[in-house]
């Protein structure tokens, strides 16, 4: 097997990256902090078929992307360069972005709290029996964890927030968690950004449902309508409200002046004599409600069986 020189490896890597850029239009930019080689291999196996995972040095990836954008004239690739910060990799895919993102999230591995690591989450030690003998209480005393001796073992009385998110893990905290067998952290590839046909957006967009989109669209239409009404600018969304407001204005003018038209006459009549409106409402109510009782009575009469006569028995009263 031939051994490649560093220059040949760079040429091969550049060719592979350029090929993937031409072949795939969707890319997930993922953070790979604390991800081991075996874990990365499992992720590659799980995504095999419609996705390709490519890792590499940021400087090499930036150089290849910049040169490929210049040679092809496709400057959309340049939007990837600012995203290549830290320990990141690229997942090229032809599948559904949400499904690929969910598949990547499955491959998380539990990890112990090592000294000097920055905690990605809050670490809380639950109450209960630790299984440690009383000679181990010094660890708990240093960390101000309330304990008691129960049946010859140390028992934690209350939950304790041992490490806060963003803090570095100390030697005492790491030793205690190791003794308790707690692996508080989990690491895997974390999607940081999404590239889709030249557009770059946050991975939270992948979690949006159709209901969320409809709600946001409705909120946007409401804002456009409010703005259009405020500045009296006609739009498709504001047109119905403008017509109704205009009709109200015309009706108000007709009521206050001698000018009139058929629909305004009825309103004027009600304003002159409000009792007419009350009579009209009262007259309309029984029309709807009176039919039901009558129908119910009719039904009762139909269901009531006819009384049997003595003649039906085959003899009369005096036979």
Residue, then its C-alpha position, 0 to 999 in steps of 0.5 A: x500500500x502506497x504511503x501518501x505524502x502530506x501534499x498528496x493528502x491535501x490534494x486528495x482532501x481538496x478534491x473530495x471536498x470540492x466533489x461533495x460541494x458539487x454533489x450535495x446542496x444541503x450541509x449540516x455544520x456540526x460541533x465535534x468537541x469530545x467526540x471519539x473516533x469510535x463514536x464518529x465511526x458509528x455516526x458515519x455508519x448510521x448515516x451511510x446511504x444519503x449522507x457523508x461526514x467530512x472532518x478536517x482542519x478549518x484552514x484547509x476546509x476554508x481554503x478549499x471552499x474559497x478556491x472552489x467558489x472562485x473556480x465555479x463562480x458560485x459565491x454561495x459557498x463562501x457563506x460556509x467560511x464564517x461557520x468554520x470556527x472551533x472543532x467542527x465538521x460537515x455533514x453533506x446530505x440528500x435526505x430530510x434535514x430534520x431526520x438527519x439531524x435527529x439521527x445524529x443526535x441519537x449517537x450521544x455517549x455518556x462521559x465522566x466529569x474530567x478535571x478542567x472540563x467546562x460543564x455543558x449542563x448543571x450537575x445535581x447529585x441526587x439524595x440516597x444511599x451512596x454505598x460508601x463506607x463512613x471513612x469517605x465522608x471527607x469528600x462530602x464535607x469538602x463540598x458541603x454536602x449534607x450526609x448521614x450514616x445509615x446502616x454503615x454507609x453514607x447517605x446523602x440527605x438532600x439534592x445538591x447542585x454540585x457543578x453549574x453550567x459553564x463552570x470548570x470541573x474541579x478535582x474534588x467534584x470529579x473524584x466524588x462523581x467517579x466514586x458515585x459512578x455518575x457520568x453526568x455529561x454526554x457528548x456527540x455531534x451537535x448541529x450548529x448551523x444549516x446550509x441549504x442551497x446558499x441559505x444559512x439558518x439556525x437548526x431551531x428552524x428544523x423543529x418548526x411545524x406547520x402549525x408554527x408556520x401558520x401562526x407566524x404567517x397569521x401574526x405577520x398578516x395581522x401586523x401588515x393589516x394594522x400598519x396599512x390601516x394606520x397609514x391608510x394604505x390599501x392592501x389585500x389584507x386591509x381592504x375588507x376592514x377599509x370597506x367596512x370602515x368606509x360604509x360605517x362613515x357613509x352610514x354615519x353621514x346619512x344618519x346625521x344629514x338629510x341624505x338617505x338611501x335604502x339601507x340607511x332608512x331602516x337604521x333611521x327608523x330604529x333610531x327614531x323609535x327604538x321600540x320597533x327594534x325591540x318588537x322585531x326581536x321579540x317577534x322573531x324569538x317565538x318563531x324559532x322556539x315555538x316549533x320545537x314544543x309543538x313538534x314534541x307534543x305531536x311526537x308524544x301523541x304518536x308514541x302513545x298506544x291506543x287503549x284496547x276496547x273490550x270488543x277487541x277481546x271477542x266479547x262484550x261487557x254483558x256477554 
